[in-house]
Amino acid sequence: MSEEAQRLQKIIAQAGLASRRGAEELIAKGRVQVNGQTVTELGMKVEPSDHVEVDGSPIEGREKLVYYLLNKPRGVVTTNNDEKGRQTVIDLLGDVSQRVYPIGRLDYDTTGALLLTNDGVVANQLMHPKSRVDKVYLAKVEGIATDEKLAPLKHGVVIKGRKTAPARVAIERVDKDKKTSMVRVIIHEGRNHQIKNMLQKVHLPVVKLTREQYAFFDLTGLQSGEYRKLTGAEVRRLKAEDYKNYRRK
């Protein structure tokens, strides 16, 4: 069995024919065939070369699952297509033939770590609030940051009627002459403009924002605009959900 083999119910779910639980029900009811043979046992793994049918109809276009880490530059939108004609993160993946999608998003002017994949199951797991995936940001802000100013972020602040989860924050440096500060913020939520809104709430408007880390992925070896394929070990770690228990040391 190769590393590319996947559980049958996952293949069906990725094809959009049912949820994972719904796929298990299809298998249990004898509605799924692999290479012409009806399968009723849950947990069976299939290779990319195997022919899978549901109710007699083949699952077409099974792409090889791929996973990439991009160091997103400023001035690039986190989407597959942009109606304004701006450069997208997909445009940066020059030699990737599969149709991949970004996991979450970074603002147009925010840089840093962004995962992209065509594995919908893994993407949904990472983005689900219960996964509590750490996102580590370094923000340059206007003003002199102090522990007192940042204290509300550690308890949560109300933004648009909803309180944020407690964040971990640290002052990296302060430039008293330029009246700017560098602040590191670690959150596990994923609201729009969340870091900017949180720091604005404590009167430290963001000038520049970088996501240094997503789960256990950082930007080591990646210049702005560069990307790399995840290693087999990294993919296995993602699928094992080790990231749920990850905390920055």
C-alpha positions as CSV (number, residue, x, y, z in Angstrom):
1,M,0.0,0.0,0.0
2,S,1.5,3.3,-1.1
3,E,1.6,6.6,0.9
4,E,-1.0,8.0,-1.6
5,A,-3.6,5.4,-0.6
6,Q,-6.6,6.8,1.2
7,R,-9.6,5.6,3.0
8,L,-12.6,4.9,0.8
9,Q,-15.0,7.1,2.7
10,K,-12.5,10.0,2.5
11,I,-12.3,9.7,-1.3
12,I,-16.1,9.8,-1.5
13,A,-16.3,12.9,0.8
14,Q,-13.6,14.7,-1.2
15,A,-15.6,14.1,-4.4
16,G,-18.5,16.0,-2.8
17,L,-20.9,13.1,-3.0
18,A,-21.5,13.0,0.8
19,S,-20.1,13.9,4.1
20,R,-17.6,11.5,5.7
21,R,-20.4,10.0,7.8
22,G,-22.7,9.9,4.8
23,A,-19.9,8.2,2.8
24,E,-19.7,5.5,5.5
25,E,-23.5,4.9,5.2
26,L,-23.1,4.5,1.4
27,I,-20.4,1.9,1.9
28,A,-22.4,0.0,4.6
29,K,-25.4,-0.1,2.3
30,G,-23.4,-1.7,-0.5
31,R,-23.7,1.2,-2.9
32,V,-19.9,1.6,-3.4
33,Q,-17.8,-0.5,-5.8
34,V,-14.0,-0.6,-6.1
35,N,-12.6,-2.2,-9.2
36,G,-16.0,-3.7,-9.9
37,Q,-16.3,-5.3,-6.5
38,T,-18.9,-4.1,-3.9
39,V,-17.3,-2.9,-0.7
40,T,-19.2,-2.9,2.6
41,E,-16.3,-2.8,5.0
42,L,-15.4,0.6,6.5
43,G,-11.8,1.6,6.6
44,M,-10.7,0.1,3.3
45,K,-7.9,2.0,1.6
46,V,-7.7,2.6,-2.2
47,E,-4.9,3.6,-4.4
48,P,-5.1,6.5,-6.9
49,S,-5.2,3.9,-9.7
50,D,-8.2,2.1,-8.3
51,H,-11.6,2.6,-10.0
52,V,-14.3,3.7,-7.6
53,E,-18.0,3.9,-8.3
54,V,-21.0,5.1,-6.3
55,D,-24.3,3.7,-7.4
56,G,-22.7,2.7,-10.7
57,S,-21.3,6.1,-11.5
58,P,-17.5,6.5,-11.4
59,I,-15.8,9.1,-9.3
60,E,-14.0,11.1,-12.0
61,G,-11.0,13.3,-11.9
62,R,-9.4,12.0,-8.7
63,E,-6.4,14.3,-8.5
64,K,-3.3,13.5,-6.5
65,L,-3.6,15.3,-3.2
66,V,-0.9,18.0,-2.8
67,Y,0.0,20.4,0.0
68,Y,2.1,23.6,-0.3
69,L,3.4,26.3,2.1
70,L,3.7,29.8,0.6
71,N,5.3,32.9,2.0
72,K,2.7,35.3,0.7
73,P,3.9,38.8,-0.3
74,R,2.1,42.1,0.1
75,G,-0.2,43.2,-2.7
76,V,-1.5,39.7,-3.5
77,V,-5.0,38.5,-2.8
78,T,-5.8,35.2,-1.1
79,T,-8.2,33.8,-3.6
80,N,-8.3,31.6,-6.7
81,N,-9.7,34.3,-8.9
82,D,-10.0,38.1,-8.5
83,E,-12.7,40.1,-10.2
84,K,-10.5,43.2,-10.1
85,G,-7.7,41.4,-12.0
86,R,-5.2,41.6,-9.1
87,Q,-2.5,39.0,-8.7
88,T,-3.6,36.0,-6.6
89,V,-1.8,33.5,-4.5
90,I,-2.5,30.9,-7.1
91,D,-0.6,33.0,-9.7
92,L,2.5,32.5,-7.6
93,L,2.3,28.7,-7.8
94,G,3.8,28.5,-11.3
95,D,4.5,24.7,-11.6
96,V,1.5,23.4,-9.6
97,S,-0.9,21.7,-12.0
98,Q,-3.5,20.6,-9.5
99,R,-6.4,23.0,-8.6
100,V,-5.5,24.0,-5.1
101,Y,-7.2,26.4,-2.6
102,P,-5.8,28.5,0.2
103,I,-6.6,27.3,3.7
104,G,-8.0,30.4,5.3
105,R,-6.9,33.8,4.1
106,L,-4.5,36.7,4.6
107,D,-5.3,40.3,3.9
108,Y,-4.1,42.0,0.7
109,D,-1.4,43.8,2.6
110,T,-0.5,41.0,5.1
111,T,2.4,38.8,4.4
112,G,3.5,35.4,5.6
113,A,2.7,31.7,6.0
114,L,-0.2,30.3,4.0
115,L,-1.1,26.7,3.3
116,L,-2.7,25.6,0.0
117,T,-4.1,22.2,-0.9
118,N,-6.7,20.3,-2.8
119,D,-7.5,18.1,0.2
120,G,-10.8,19.4,1.3
121,V,-11.0,17.2,4.4
122,V,-7.7,18.4,5.8
123,A,-8.5,22.1,4.9
124,N,-11.8,21.8,6.8
125,Q,-10.2,20.3,9.8
126,L,-7.6,23.0,10.0
127,M,-10.2,25.8,9.6
128,H,-12.7,24.3,12.1
129,P,-12.8,26.4,15.3
130,K,-12.5,23.3,17.4
131,S,-9.1,22.6,16.0
132,R,-7.7,25.7,17.7
133,V,-4.8,26.0,15.3
134,D,-2.2,28.5,16.4
135,K,-1.5,31.5,14.1
136,V,1.5,33.5,15.1
137,Y,1.7,37.2,13.9
138,L,4.3,39.8,14.1
139,A,2.8,43.3,13.9
140,K,4.5,46.7,13.6
141,V,2.2,49.2,15.3
142,E,2.0,52.9,15.8
143,G,2.6,53.9,19.4
144,I,4.5,52.7,22.4
145,A,3.3,49.2,23.3
146,T,3.3,48.4,27.1
147,D,2.1,45.3,29.0
148,E,-0.7,47.4,30.4
149,K,-1.9,48.4,27.0
150,L,-1.8,44.8,25.7
151,A,-3.4,43.3,28.8
152,P,-7.0,43.4,27.4
153,L,-6.0,41.2,24.5
154,K,-5.0,38.4,27.0
155,H,-8.6,38.3,28.3
156,G,-10.4,39.0,25.0
157,V,-11.9,42.2,23.6
158,V,-15.3,42.8,22.0
159,I,-15.2,43.3,18.2
160,K,-18.4,43.8,16.3
161,G,-20.4,42.5,19.2
162,R,-18.3,39.3,19.8
163,K,-15.6,38.8,22.3
164,T,-12.3,37.4,21.0
165,A,-10.7,34.4,22.6
166,P,-7.7,35.2,24.9
167,A,-4.6,35.8,22.9
168,R,-0.9,35.4,23.8
169,V,1.0,38.6,23.3
170,A,4.6,39.8,23.7
171,I,6.4,43.0,23.0
172,E,9.4,42.3,20.8
173,R,10.9,45.8,20.7
174,V,10.0,49.5,21.0
175,D,11.4,52.4,19.0
176,K,10.8,55.4,21.2
177,D,12.2,57.8,18.6
178,K,9.8,56.7,15.8
179,K,7.1,55.9,18.3
180,T,6.5,52.5,16.9
181,S,6.5,49.0,18.4
182,M,6.8,45.3,17.3
183,V,4.3,43.1,18.9
184,R,3.9,39.3,18.5
185,V,0.3,38.0,18.8
186,I,-0.8,34.3,18.9
187,I,-4.4,33.5,18.3
188,H,-6.4,30.4,17.2
189,E,-9.4,32.2,15.8
190,G,-9.7,33.3,12.1
191,R,-12.0,36.3,11.9
192,N,-11.6,38.9,9.1
193,H,-8.9,41.5,10.0
194,Q,-8.8,40.1,13.5
195,I,-5.3,41.1,14.5
196,K,-5.7,44.6,13.0
197,N,-9.0,45.0,14.8
198,M,-7.7,43.7,18.1
199,L,-4.7,46.0,18.1
200,Q,-6.8,49.0,17.0
201,K,-9.0,48.2,20.0
202,V,-6.0,49.0,22.4
203,H,-5.0,52.0,20.4
204,L,-2.1,50.5,18.6
205,P,-3.0,50.7,14.9
206,V,-1.2,48.2,12.6
207,V,1.4,49.5,10.1
208,K,2.7,46.2,8.9
209,L,1.6,42.6,9.6
210,T,3.2,39.2,9.0
211,R,2.0,35.8,9.8
212,E,5.2,34.1,11.0
213,Q,3.7,30.7,11.7
214,Y,0.6,28.6,11.0
215,A,0.2,25.5,13.2
216,F,3.8,24.0,13.2
217,F,4.8,25.6,9.8
218,D,7.1,28.6,9.8
219,L,8.8,30.5,7.0
220,T,12.3,29.0,7.4
221,G,14.0,28.9,4.0
222,L,11.2,30.8,2.1
223,Q,11.7,34.3,0.8
224,S,8.7,36.4,0.0
225,G,6.7,34.9,-2.8
226,E,8.4,31.5,-2.6
227,Y,6.7,28.2,-1.8
228,R,7.5,24.6,-1.2
229,K,5.8,21.3,-1.1
230,L,5.1,19.8,2.3
231,T,7.2,16.7,3.2
232,G,5.5,13.4,3.7
233,A,6.2,13.6,7.4
234,E,4.5,17.1,7.6
235,V,1.4,15.8,5.8
236,R,1.2,12.8,8.1
237,R,1.4,15.1,11.1
238,L,-1.4,17.3,9.8
239,K,-3.6,14.3,9.2
240,A,-2.8,12.9,12.6
241,E,-4.1,16.3,14.0
242,D,-0.9,16.8,16.0
243,Y,-1.4,20.5,15.3
244,K,-4.3,20.6,17.8
245,N,-1.9,20.3,20.7
246,Y,0.8,22.5,19.2
247,R,1.9,25.5,21.2
248,R,4.7,27.8,20.4
249,K,7.6,27.1,22.7
